[in-house]
Amino acid sequence: MVYDILPDPQLNDIVEFLNLETLFNDDAIILHVPALPVNHHMIDAKQFAMMCDGVLLITCARGELIRTGALRCHRIWQGCGRCN
């Protein structure tokens, strides 16, 4: 399952393209996004609120993708049961 701002139709046989809201309901999210100004803090409190509690979030870029203040404020370790 993949999100891309510009999905390539030639990849439809290989991957399933999803919108971000659907992707945020998974138990693990891995970001393969360059740290560019357009992606700065692309994950903040709004996106954390959409994620399951206890989600595994991995970024393969620099820390600029995640607003760390929002991460500290989110109840990431308490299970809500929403994704079970």
The first five atom37 places (N, CA, C, CB, O) and aatype in JSON, in Angstrom:
{
  "aatype": [12, 19, 18, 3, 9, 10, 14, 3, 14, 5, 10, 2, 3, 9, 19, 6, 13, 10, 2, 10, 6, 16, 10, 13, 2, 3, 3, 0, 9, 9, 10, 8, 19, 14, 0, 10, 14, 19, 2, 8, 8, 12, 9, 3, 0, 11, 5, 13, 0, 12, 12, 4, 3, 7, 19, 10, 10, 9, 16, 4, 0, 1, 7, 6, 10, 9, 1, 16, 7, 0, 10, 1, 4, 8, 1, 9, 17, 5, 7, 4, 7, 1, 4, 2],
  "atom_mask": [
    [1, 1, 1, 1, 1],
    [1, 1, 1, 1, 1],
    [1, 1, 1, 1, 1],
    [1, 1, 1, 1, 1],
    [1, 1, 1, 1, 1],
    [1, 1, 1, 1, 1],
    [1, 1, 1, 1, 1],
    [1, 1, 1, 1, 1],
    [1, 1, 1, 1, 1],
    [1, 1, 1, 1, 1],
    [1, 1, 1, 1, 1],
    [1, 1, 1, 1, 1],
    [1, 1, 1, 1, 1],
    [1, 1, 1, 1, 1],
    [1, 1, 1, 1, 1],
    [1, 1, 1, 1, 1],
    [1, 1, 1, 1, 1],
    [1, 1, 1, 1, 1],
    [1, 1, 1, 1, 1],
    [1, 1, 1, 1, 1],
    [1, 1, 1, 1, 1],
    [1, 1, 1, 1, 1],
    [1, 1, 1, 1, 1],
    [1, 1, 1, 1, 1],
    [1, 1, 1, 1, 1],
    [1, 1, 1, 1, 1],
    [1, 1, 1, 1, 1],
    [1, 1, 1, 1, 1],
    [1, 1, 1, 1, 1],
    [1, 1, 1, 1, 1],
    [1, 1, 1, 1, 1],
    [1, 1, 1, 1, 1],
    [1, 1, 1, 1, 1],
    [1, 1, 1, 1, 1],
    [1, 1, 1, 1, 1],
    [1, 1, 1, 1, 1],
    [1, 1, 1, 1, 1],
    [1, 1, 1, 1, 1],
    [1, 1, 1, 1, 1],
    [1, 1, 1, 1, 1],
    [1, 1, 1, 1, 1],
    [1, 1, 1, 1, 1],
    [1, 1, 1, 1, 1],
    [1, 1, 1, 1, 1],
    [1, 1, 1, 1, 1],
    [1, 1, 1, 1, 1],
    [1, 1, 1, 1, 1],
    [1, 1, 1, 1, 1],
    [1, 1, 1, 1, 1],
    [1, 1, 1, 1, 1],
    [1, 1, 1, 1, 1],
    [1, 1, 1, 1, 1],
    [1, 1, 1, 1, 1],
    [1, 1, 1, 0, 1],
    [1, 1, 1, 1, 1],
    [1, 1, 1, 1, 1],
    [1, 1, 1, 1, 1],
    [1, 1, 1, 1, 1],
    [1, 1, 1, 1, 1],
    [1, 1, 1, 1, 1],
    [1, 1, 1, 1, 1],
    [1, 1, 1, 1, 1],
    [1, 1, 1, 0, 1],
    [1, 1, 1, 1, 1],
    [1, 1, 1, 1, 1],
    [1, 1, 1, 1, 1],
    [1, 1, 1, 1, 1],
    [1, 1, 1, 1, 1],
    [1, 1, 1, 0, 1],
    [1, 1, 1, 1, 1],
    [1, 1, 1, 1, 1],
    [1, 1, 1, 1, 1],
    [1, 1, 1, 1, 1],
    [1, 1, 1, 1, 1],
    [1, 1, 1, 1, 1],
    [1, 1, 1, 1, 1],
    [1, 1, 1, 1, 1],
    [1, 1, 1, 1, 1],
    [1, 1, 1, 0, 1],
    [1, 1, 1, 1, 1],
    [1, 1, 1, 0, 1],
    [1, 1, 1, 1, 1],
    [1, 1, 1, 1, 1],
    [1, 1, 1, 1, 1]
  ],
  "atom_positions": [
    [[0.85, -1.17, 0.0], [0.0, 0.0, 0.0], [0.89, 1.23, 0.0], [-0.96, 0.0, 1.21], [1.86, 1.32, 0.76]],
    [[0.55, 2.17, -0.86], [1.42, 3.31, -1.1], [0.59, 4.57, -1.25], [2.29, 3.09, -2.36], [-0.53, 4.54, -1.77]],
    [[1.14, 5.69, -0.78], [0.57, 6.99, -1.09], [1.61, 7.75, -1.9], [0.17, 7.78, 0.22], [2.8, 7.73, -1.58]],
    [[1.17, 8.41, -2.94], [2.04, 9.27, -3.74], [1.21, 10.45, -4.2], [2.67, 8.49, -4.96], [0.07, 10.29, -4.64]],
    [[1.78, 11.63, -4.09], [1.05, 12.82, -4.52], [0.75, 12.78, -6.01], [1.85, 14.08, -4.18], [-0.22, 13.38, -6.46]],
    [[1.6, 12.07, -6.77], [1.39, 11.88, -8.22], [1.48, 10.39, -8.54], [2.44, 12.7, -9.05], [2.52, 9.94, -9.03]],
    [[0.44, 9.62, -8.28], [0.49, 8.17, -8.54], [0.78, 7.87, -10.01], [-0.83, 7.52, -8.12], [0.23, 8.5, -10.91]],
    [[1.65, 6.91, -10.24], [2.0, 6.49, -11.59], [1.12, 5.32, -11.99], [3.51, 6.11, -11.69], [1.26, 4.24, -11.42]],
    [[0.21, 5.5, -12.95], [-0.69, 4.42, -13.35], [0.02, 3.16, -13.82], [-1.6, 4.9, -14.44], [-0.55, 2.07, -13.79]],
    [[1.27, 3.29, -14.26], [2.03, 2.12, -14.71], [2.36, 1.18, -13.55], [3.31, 2.55, -15.4], [2.73, 0.03, -13.78]],
    [[2.23, 1.66, -12.32], [2.54, 0.84, -11.15], [1.31, 0.18, -10.54], [3.22, 1.69, -10.09], [1.42, -0.52, -9.53]],
    [[0.16, 0.37, -11.12], [-1.09, -0.17, -10.56], [-1.08, -1.68, -10.41], [-2.24, 0.23, -11.43], [-1.77, -2.2, -9.53]],
    [[-0.33, -2.4, -11.23], [-0.25, -3.86, -11.1], [0.69, -4.29, -9.97], [0.21, -4.47, -12.41], [0.67, -5.45, -9.56]],
    [[1.49, -3.37, -9.48], [2.51, -3.7, -8.49], [2.12, -3.24, -7.09], [3.84, -3.07, -8.87], [2.35, -3.96, -6.11]],
    [[1.53, -2.05, -6.99], [1.18, -1.47, -5.68], [-0.27, -1.01, -5.67], [2.11, -0.28, -5.35], [-0.89, -0.82, -6.72]],
    [[-0.79, -0.85, -4.48], [-2.13, -0.3, -4.3], [-1.99, 1.12, -3.77], [-3.0, -1.2, -3.33], [-1.47, 1.33, -2.67]],
    [[-2.43, 2.09, -4.54], [-2.35, 3.48, -4.12], [-3.54, 3.82, -3.21], [-2.32, 4.42, -5.35], [-4.69, 3.5, -3.52]],
    [[-3.24, 4.47, -2.09], [-4.25, 4.86, -1.11], [-4.16, 6.35, -0.85], [-4.1, 4.07, 0.2], [-3.14, 6.98, -1.16]],
    [[-5.21, 6.92, -0.27], [-5.09, 8.29, 0.2], [-4.44, 8.26, 1.59], [-6.49, 9.01, 0.25], [-4.39, 7.21, 2.23]],
    [[-3.95, 9.4, 2.04], [-3.23, 9.44, 3.32], [-4.1, 9.01, 4.5], [-2.7, 10.83, 3.56], [-3.62, 8.32, 5.4]],
    [[-5.36, 9.4, 4.5], [-6.23, 9.06, 5.62], [-6.36, 7.54, 5.77], [-7.61, 9.69, 5.44], [-6.37, 7.04, 6.89]],
    [[-6.46, 6.83, 4.68], [-6.53, 5.36, 4.72], [-5.21, 4.77, 5.17], [-6.92, 4.8, 3.34], [-5.19, 3.84, 5.97]],
    [[-4.13, 5.32, 4.67], [-2.81, 4.81, 5.03], [-2.53, 4.99, 6.52], [-1.74, 5.52, 4.21], [-1.84, 4.16, 7.12]],
    [[-3.04, 6.06, 7.11], [-2.79, 6.33, 8.53], [-3.5, 5.34, 9.44], [-3.22, 7.73, 8.87], [-3.25, 5.36, 10.65]],
    [[-4.36, 4.49, 8.95], [-5.01, 3.48, 9.77], [-4.21, 2.19, 9.87], [-6.37, 3.18, 9.21], [-4.66, 1.24, 10.52]],
    [[-3.05, 2.13, 9.26], [-2.2, 0.94, 9.35], [-1.42, 0.93, 10.65], [-1.23, 0.88, 8.15], [-1.31, 1.95, 11.33]],
    [[-0.9, -0.24, 10.99], [-0.12, -0.39, 12.23], [1.31, 0.11, 12.08], [-0.1, -1.84, 12.66], [1.97, 0.41, 13.08]],
    [[1.8, 0.21, 10.84], [3.16, 0.69, 10.59], [3.14, 1.62, 9.39], [4.14, -0.49, 10.37], [2.51, 1.32, 8.37]],
    [[3.83, 2.73, 9.51], [3.94, 3.71, 8.43], [5.41, 4.02, 8.25], [3.12, 5.02, 8.75], [6.1, 4.37, 9.21]],
    [[5.89, 3.88, 7.03], [7.29, 4.17, 6.72], [7.31, 5.28, 5.67], [8.05, 2.89, 6.21], [6.71, 5.16, 4.61]],
    [[8.01, 6.36, 6.0], [8.08, 7.51, 5.1], [9.37, 7.45, 4.29], [8.0, 8.83, 5.89], [10.46, 7.5, 4.84]],
    [[9.23, 7.35, 2.99], [10.35, 7.43, 2.05], [10.15, 8.72, 1.26], [10.43, 6.15, 1.09], [9.78, 8.69, 0.08]],
    [[10.41, 9.83, 1.92], [10.14, 11.15, 1.37], [11.38, 12.01, 1.57], [8.88, 11.79, 2.03], [11.95, 12.0, 2.66]],
    [[11.79, 12.75, 0.55], [12.94, 13.64, 0.76], [12.57, 14.79, 1.69], [13.45, 14.19, -0.59], [11.42, 15.24, 1.72]],
    [[13.53, 15.26, 2.43], [13.32, 16.4, 3.33], [13.42, 17.68, 2.52], [14.34, 16.4, 4.5], [14.48, 18.31, 2.46]],
    [[12.32, 18.07, 1.9], [12.24, 19.29, 1.1], [11.32, 20.28, 1.81], [11.72, 18.98, -0.33], [10.53, 19.89, 2.66]],
    [[11.42, 21.56, 1.48], [10.53, 22.54, 2.12], [9.05, 22.18, 2.0], [10.76, 23.91, 1.52], [8.28, 22.45, 2.92]],
    [[8.63, 21.6, 0.89], [7.22, 21.24, 0.71], [6.78, 20.13, 1.66], [6.98, 20.81, -0.74], [5.59, 20.01, 1.95]],
    [[7.71, 19.32, 2.15], [7.41, 18.21, 3.06], [7.69, 18.55, 4.52], [8.22, 17.0, 2.66], [7.49, 17.71, 5.39]],
    [[8.14, 19.75, 4.78], [8.49, 20.14, 6.15], [7.29, 19.98, 7.08], [9.0, 21.6, 6.18], [6.23, 20.56, 6.84]],
    [[7.46, 19.2, 8.12], [6.41, 18.92, 9.11], [5.14, 18.37, 8.47], [6.09, 20.19, 9.9], [4.04, 18.76, 8.86]],
    [[5.28, 17.48, 7.5], [4.1, 16.89, 6.86], [3.31, 16.01, 7.82], [4.52, 16.08, 5.64], [2.14, 15.72, 7.58]],
    [[3.95, 15.57, 8.89], [3.28, 14.8, 9.94], [3.23, 15.69, 11.19], [4.01, 13.43, 10.24], [4.26, 15.99, 11.79]],
    [[2.02, 16.11, 11.56], [1.85, 16.94, 12.75], [0.66, 16.42, 13.55], [1.65, 18.42, 12.36], [0.25, 15.28, 13.37]],
    [[0.12, 17.22, 14.42], [-0.94, 16.77, 15.33], [-2.16, 16.23, 14.57], [-1.38, 17.91, 16.25], [-2.77, 15.25, 15.0]],
    [[-2.51, 16.85, 13.45], [-3.67, 16.39, 12.68], [-3.45, 14.97, 12.17], [-3.94, 17.34, 11.49], [-4.36, 14.13, 12.25]],
    [[-2.27, 14.69, 11.65], [-1.98, 13.35, 11.14], [-1.85, 12.33, 12.28], [-0.7, 13.37, 10.31], [-2.31, 11.2, 12.14]],
    [[-1.25, 12.72, 13.39], [-1.17, 11.8, 14.53], [-2.56, 11.43, 15.03], [-0.36, 12.43, 15.67], [-2.78, 10.29, 15.44]],
    [[-3.49, 12.36, 15.0], [-4.86, 12.08, 15.45], [-5.54, 11.05, 14.55], [-5.68, 13.37, 15.48], [-6.44, 10.34, 15.01]],
    [[-5.12, 10.94, 13.3], [-5.69, 9.97, 12.37], [-5.09, 8.58, 12.53], [-5.5, 10.44, 10.94], [-5.66, 7.59, 12.08]],
    [[-3.93, 8.51, 13.18], [-3.2, 7.24, 13.3], [-3.72, 6.42, 14.47], [-1.7, 7.48, 13.46], [-4.27, 6.96, 15.43]],
    [[-3.53, 5.11, 14.37], [-3.82, 4.22, 15.49], [-2.84, 4.5, 16.61], [-3.76, 2.73, 15.05], [-1.67, 4.8, 16.35]],
    [[-3.29, 4.4, 17.84], [-2.36, 4.48, 18.95], [-1.44, 3.27, 18.88], [-3.11, 4.55, 20.32], [-1.88, 2.16, 18.58]],
    [[-0.18, 3.49, 19.17], [0.8, 2.42, 19.11], [1.37, 2.19, 17.73], [0.0, 0.0, 0.0], [2.1, 1.22, 17.52]],
    [[1.06, 3.06, 16.78], [1.57, 2.91, 15.41], [3.09, 2.97, 15.41], [0.98, 4.0, 14.49], [3.7, 3.7, 16.2]],
    [[3.69, 2.2, 14.53], [5.13, 2.26, 14.32], [5.36, 3.23, 13.17], [5.74, 0.83, 14.0], [4.95, 2.97, 12.04]],
    [[6.01, 4.35, 13.45], [6.25, 5.39, 12.45], [7.75, 5.49, 12.23], [5.66, 6.77, 12.9], [8.51, 5.81, 13.14]],
    [[8.18, 5.2, 10.99], [9.59, 5.24, 10.63], [9.75, 6.25, 9.51], [10.11, 3.83, 10.21], [9.02, 6.21, 8.52]],
    [[10.71, 7.14, 9.65], [11.03, 8.05, 8.57], [12.44, 7.76, 8.09], [10.9, 9.52, 9.03], [13.39, 7.7, 8.88]],
    [[12.58, 7.59, 6.79], [13.88, 7.33, 6.17], [14.55, 8.63, 5.73], [13.73, 6.38, 4.98], [15.6, 8.61, 5.09]],
    [[13.93, 9.75, 6.06], [14.5, 11.06, 5.77], [14.98, 11.68, 7.08], [13.46, 11.99, 5.04], [15.08, 10.99, 8.1]],
    [[15.24, 12.91, 7.05], [15.64, 13.63, 8.26], [14.41, 13.93, 9.11], [16.37, 14.95, 7.91], [13.28, 13.69, 8.68]],
    [[14.63, 14.43, 10.29], [13.54, 14.7, 11.22], [12.6, 15.82, 10.82], [0.0, 0.0, 0.0], [11.58, 16.02, 11.47]],
    [[12.93, 16.55, 9.77], [12.09, 17.68, 9.37], [10.69, 17.27, 8.94], [12.76, 18.43, 8.26], [9.8, 18.12, 8.87]],
    [[10.47, 16.0, 8.64], [9.15, 15.55, 8.19], [8.13, 15.51, 9.32], [9.26, 14.17, 7.56], [6.93, 15.65, 9.08]],
    [[8.6, 15.33, 10.54], [7.7, 15.15, 11.69], [7.83, 16.33, 12.64], [8.02, 13.82, 12.42], [8.93, 16.7, 13.06]],
    [[6.7, 16.92, 12.99], [6.7, 17.98, 14.01], [6.83, 17.29, 15.36], [5.37, 18.88, 13.93], [5.86, 16.73, 15.88]],
    [[8.04, 17.33, 15.92], [8.32, 16.55, 17.13], [7.48, 16.99, 18.32], [9.79, 16.66, 17.48], [7.18, 16.17, 19.18]],
    [[7.1, 18.25, 18.39], [6.23, 18.7, 19.48], [4.89, 17.99, 19.45], [0.0, 0.0, 0.0], [4.34, 17.65, 20.5]],
    [[4.36, 17.75, 18.26], [3.1, 17.02, 18.12], [3.27, 15.57, 18.52], [2.57, 17.12, 16.68], [2.36, 14.97, 19.1]],
    [[4.42, 14.99, 18.22], [4.7, 13.6, 18.59], [4.72, 13.46, 20.1], [6.05, 13.14, 17.99], [4.16, 12.5, 20.64]],
    [[5.34, 14.39, 20.79], [5.43, 14.32, 22.25], [4.05, 14.47, 22.89], [6.37, 15.39, 22.79], [3.8, 13.9, 23.95]],
    [[3.16, 15.22, 22.26], [1.84, 15.46, 22.83], [0.85, 14.33, 22.55], [1.29, 16.75, 22.3], [-0.14, 14.19, 23.26]],
    [[1.11, 13.54, 21.53], [0.15, 12.51, 21.15], [0.29, 11.28, 22.04], [0.35, 12.11, 19.68], [1.4, 10.89, 22.4]],
    [[-0.83, 10.68, 22.41], [-0.83, 9.47, 23.25], [-0.5, 8.27, 22.39], [-2.21, 9.28, 23.96], [-1.38, 7.47, 22.06]],
    [[0.76, 8.13, 22.02], [1.12, 7.12, 21.03], [1.2, 5.71, 21.63], [2.44, 7.48, 20.38], [1.13, 4.73, 20.89]],
    [[1.35, 5.58, 22.91], [1.57, 4.25, 23.48], [0.32, 3.64, 24.1], [2.65, 4.31, 24.52], [0.37, 2.49, 24.53]],
    [[-0.78, 4.35, 24.17], [-2.0, 3.8, 24.76], [-2.9, 3.28, 23.66], [-2.73, 4.87, 25.62], [-3.31, 4.04, 22.78]],
    [[-3.21, 2.02, 23.7], [-4.08, 1.43, 22.66], [-5.51, 1.92, 22.77], [0.0, 0.0, 0.0], [-6.08, 1.96, 23.85]],
    [[-6.07, 2.29, 21.65], [-7.45, 2.78, 21.64], [-8.4, 1.7, 21.18], [-7.59, 4.0, 20.74], [-9.62, 1.82, 21.36]],
    [[-7.87, 0.62, 20.59], [-8.73, -0.45, 20.1], [-9.35, -0.16, 18.75], [0.0, 0.0, 0.0], [-10.06, -1.01, 18.21]],
    [[-9.11, 1.02, 18.21], [-9.71, 1.43, 16.94], [-9.19, 0.6, 15.78], [-9.45, 2.9, 16.67], [-9.9, 0.41, 14.79]],
    [[-7.98, 0.11, 15.88], [-7.35, -0.58, 14.73], [-7.22, -2.08, 14.96], [-5.98, 0.02, 14.46], [-6.54, -2.76, 14.19]],
    [[-7.83, -2.59, 15.96], [-7.72, -4.04, 16.22], [-8.79, -4.79, 15.5], [-7.82, -4.33, 17.71], [-8.86, -6.02, 15.6]]
  ]
}
